[in-house]
Amino acid sequence: MAGSGWSRTKSDIIGKNGEYVSGFDYNDIKNIEPPMMGKIGKDELWKNLKYFLDNIIPVAEENDVKLAMHPDDPPIENFRGIDRIMNSIESYDKLLELNRSKYNGITLCQGNFTLMTDDLPSAIRHFNDRIFFVHFRDVNGNKYNYQESLINEGRTDMAACMKAYNDINYNGIMRVDHTPTLEGDIELVPGYSYSGRIYSIGYIKGLRDSISRP
């Protein structure tokens, strides 16, 4: 995400249970000027990414360190005049082709990937052993206008996703990520309060246990 990290345009949306929810609406940023670094095109980003991978992958291999590319958040085509390239299933196929080392892999952040495809479980099976890191979360909406959701109240079939991870024998890191701020809790950074994340950890552990049971 050249020039910026993950971005939300609102952090005080009221959810259906009274929780604070963060969200992104493209209409809120479409007329904002580019950052000081100026505009960057996708061809330059792909060129830079290949240069990076070709130079860092040998070091990663030597030290047994897996690289896991996080998607653009939000996974739109352009953000304030700067192109984005990690925003589709096809772009991740291209990433893996840029350098075919088994140390070149994916952070499958479900909140972003579910905005790229209507069949996230199939994407999980498609990428298979190139998934090194999972953010098990969900959203409602589309890539131009979406809101964070509690882990079982978004647009994704979370049980089907967990089954897909089980089917590919995924044994990498799986953690919570952004969650709503529940009533009575506090947040230092929107999406990273305590209660929502504790709730999500319990949900993940229970769901994984139920799916993996014979």
Buried (B, 14 or more C-beta within 10 A) or exposed (E): BBBBEBBBBBBEBEBEEEBBBBBBBBEBBEEEEBBEEEEBEBEEBBEEBBEEBEEBBEEBBEEEEBBBBBBBBBBBEBBBBBBBBBBBBEBBEBBBEBBEBEBBBBBBBBBBBBBBEEEBBEBBBBBEEBBBBBBBBBBBBEBEBBBBBBBEBBBBBBEBBBBBBEEBEBEBEBEBBBBBBBEEBEBEEBBBBEBBBBBBBEBBEEBBEEBEEE
